[in-house]
Amino acid sequence: MNSHVSAAHDRPRRRVIVIGLGKMGRLHLRAFLAIPSVEIVGAVDIEPSAQRVAMAAGVPFAATAAELGTPFDIAIVATPPESHRDVAVPLLE
């Protein structure tokens, strides 16, 4: 079976990246890892130390979504609120 297909529904799994691996980002990462119809394809954080969190979850890590270079369907923006616009707008473009 293709790893991008959910066995439960025979539908493509939603490819998700988590941007920001602080407290909320880690909570989102853990929650989404438990959903069979989701595939976490990357984690992004500007803090190099956050790579340990991604590695522990078995998720590719990068400093930016562009640097991650993997296609995704959903981006969870779990950065501080004042940075949401700067993070989200380029993703939408």
Backbone hydrogen bonds, N-H to C=O, Kabsch-Sander energy under -0.5 kcal/mol:
donor,donor_aa,acceptor,acceptor_aa,energy
5,V,2,N,-2.0
6,S,11,R,-3.2
9,H,6,S,-0.6
10,D,6,S,-2.0
11,R,6,S,-0.6
13,R,4,H,-3.5
14,R,37,S,-2.8
16,V,14,R,-0.6
16,V,39,E,-2.6
17,I,74,I,-2.2
18,V,42,G,-1.9
19,I,17,I,-0.5
19,I,76,I,-3.4
20,G,18,V,-0.7
20,G,44,V,-3.7
26,R,22,G,-2.7
27,L,23,K,-1.9
28,H,24,M,-2.7
29,L,25,G,-2.7
30,R,26,R,-2.4
31,A,27,L,-2.4
32,F,28,H,-2.9
33,L,29,L,-2.0
34,A,30,R,-0.8
34,A,31,A,-0.7
35,I,32,F,-1.3
38,V,35,I,-1.9
39,E,14,R,-2.9
41,V,16,V,-2.6
41,V,39,E,-0.8
42,G,16,V,-0.9
43,A,60,P,-2.3
44,V,18,V,-2.8
45,D,62,A,-1.8
50,A,47,E,-2.0
51,Q,48,P,-1.9
52,R,49,S,-1.2
53,V,50,A,-0.7
54,A,50,A,-1.6
55,M,51,Q,-3.0
56,A,52,R,-2.3
57,A,53,V,-1.2
58,G,54,A,-0.6
58,G,55,M,-1.2
59,V,54,A,-2.7
62,A,43,A,-1.7
68,L,64,T,-1.6
69,G,65,A,-1.4
73,D,15,R,-2.9
74,I,15,R,-2.2
76,I,17,I,-2.9
77,V,75,A,-0.7
78,A,19,I,-3.2
78,A,76,I,-1.0
83,S,80,P,-2.5
84,H,80,P,-0.5
84,H,81,P,-1.3
87,V,83,S,-2.0
88,A,84,H,-3.4
89,V,85,R,-2.4
91,L,87,V,-0.8
92,L,88,A,-2.0
93,E,89,V,-1.8
